[in-house]
Amino acid sequence: MKKTKKKTLAKEPYKINKMSKEDRAALVKALKEEVEARQKQFLELVKQSLTGQGEKIAIATDNMDGI
């Protein structure tokens, strides 16, 4: 009777030890691009939030010349 190995349900996202040097470089590049895109998205969100708050403060204090 043969014993079979059970497959685990949780897979590793990637195995860096089995990747070629070029594949690792491509993965690093893709991850850096993703980080840069998320940073830009976050900065835009912060800018929108602060701009909106500044406008609301100006309206509340009746100081629209400061915008």
Backbone hydrogen bonds in HBPLUS format (Angstrom, degrees):
<---DONOR---> <-ACCEPTOR-->    atom                        ^
c    i                          cat <-CA-CA->   ^        H-A-AA   ^      H-
h    n   atom  resd res      DA  || num        DHA   H-A  angle D-A-AA Bond
n    s   type  num  typ     dist DA aas  dist angle  dist       angle   num
A0018-LYS N   A0015-LYS O   3.29 MM   3  5.71 143.8  2.43 106.2 115.0     1
A0019-MET N   A0016-ILE O   3.29 MM   3  5.16 165.3  2.31 102.4 105.8     2
A0024-ARG N   A0020-SER O   2.94 MM   4  6.24 159.1  1.98 155.3 160.7     3
A0025-ALA N   A0021-LYS O   3.00 MM   4  6.21 156.5  2.05 143.1 149.7     4
A0026-ALA N   A0022-GLU O   2.91 MM   4  6.16 153.5  1.98 145.7 153.0     5
A0027-LEU N   A0023-ASP O   2.89 MM   4  6.12 153.4  1.96 145.7 153.1     6
A0028-VAL N   A0024-ARG O   2.87 MM   4  6.12 163.6  1.90 154.1 158.0     7
A0029-LYS N   A0025-ALA O   2.95 MM   4  6.12 160.0  1.99 145.7 151.5     8
A0030-ALA N   A0026-ALA O   2.93 MM   4  6.13 160.1  1.97 146.9 152.2     9
A0031-LEU N   A0027-LEU O   2.90 MM   4  6.12 158.9  1.95 151.9 157.8    10
A0032-LYS N   A0028-VAL O   2.88 MM   4  6.07 157.4  1.93 150.7 157.0    11
A0033-GLU N   A0029-LYS O   2.94 MM   4  6.16 156.5  2.00 148.7 155.1    12
A0034-GLU N   A0030-ALA O   2.98 MM   4  6.21 151.7  2.06 143.4 151.2    13
A0035-VAL N   A0031-LEU O   2.94 MM   4  6.20 156.6  2.00 147.7 153.7    14
A0036-GLU N   A0032-LYS O   2.94 MM   4  6.16 161.0  1.98 149.1 154.2    15
A0037-ALA N   A0033-GLU O   2.96 MM   4  6.18 157.3  2.01 146.2 152.2    16
A0038-ARG N   A0034-GLU O   2.97 MM   4  6.20 157.7  2.03 148.1 154.0    17
A0039-GLN N   A0035-VAL O   2.89 MM   4  6.11 151.9  1.97 149.5 157.6    18
A0040-LYS N   A0036-GLU O   3.00 MM   4  6.24 160.2  2.04 149.4 154.1    19
A0041-GLN N   A0037-ALA O   2.99 MM   4  6.19 156.9  2.04 144.9 151.6    20
A0042-PHE N   A0038-ARG O   2.88 MM   4  6.06 156.4  1.94 145.6 151.8    21
A0043-LEU N   A0039-GLN O   2.87 MM   4  6.10 164.5  1.89 153.3 157.2    22
A0044-GLU N   A0040-LYS O   2.99 MM   4  6.16 156.6  2.04 147.3 153.5    23
A0045-LEU N   A0041-GLN O   3.06 MM   4  6.29 153.4  2.14 143.4 150.6    24
A0046-VAL N   A0042-PHE O   2.92 MM   4  6.25 157.6  1.97 152.6 158.7    25
A0047-LYS N   A0043-LEU O   2.88 MM   4  6.10 162.6  1.91 150.2 155.1    26
A0048-GLN N   A0044-GLU O   2.95 MM   4  6.14 163.3  1.98 149.6 153.8    27
A0049-SER N   A0045-LEU O   2.95 MM   4  6.12 157.4  2.00 145.8 152.5    28
A0050-LEU N   A0046-VAL O   2.86 MM   4  6.08 167.3  1.87 158.1 160.7    29
A0051-THR N   A0047-LYS O   2.88 MM   4  5.96 159.3  1.92 149.5 155.8    30
A0052-GLY N   A0048-GLN O   2.95 MM   4  6.06 161.7  1.99 145.7 150.9    31
A0053-GLN N   A0049-SER O   2.96 MM   4  6.20 154.5  2.02 146.2 153.4    32
A0054-GLY N   A0050-LEU O   2.86 MM   4  6.04 157.3  1.92 147.2 153.4    33
A0055-GLU N   A0051-THR O   2.99 MM   4  6.24 158.2  2.03 150.7 156.0    34
A0056-LYS N   A0052-GLY O   3.04 MM   4  6.24 157.6  2.09 144.9 151.0    35
A0057-ILE N   A0053-GLN O   2.91 MM   4  6.15 156.1  1.97 150.2 156.6    36
A0058-ALA N   A0054-GLY O   2.95 MM   4  6.14 158.6  2.00 146.7 152.8    37
A0059-ILE N   A0055-GLU O   2.92 MM   4  6.15 155.8  1.98 147.9 154.5    38
A0060-ALA N   A0056-LYS O   2.86 MM   4  6.01 158.9  1.91 145.2 151.6    39
A0061-THR N   A0057-ILE O   2.84 MM   4  6.02 146.8  1.95 147.3 155.9    40
A0062-ASP N   A0058-ALA O   2.87 MM   4  5.67 105.1  2.44 131.3 147.7    41
A0063-ASN N   A0058-ALA O   2.77 MM   5  4.80 162.3  1.80 144.6 148.7    42
A0062-ASP N   A0059-ILE O   3.20 MM   3  4.87 152.5  2.28  94.3 102.5    43
A0067-ILE N   A0064-MET O   3.42 MM   3  5.75 168.5  2.44 108.4 111.7    44
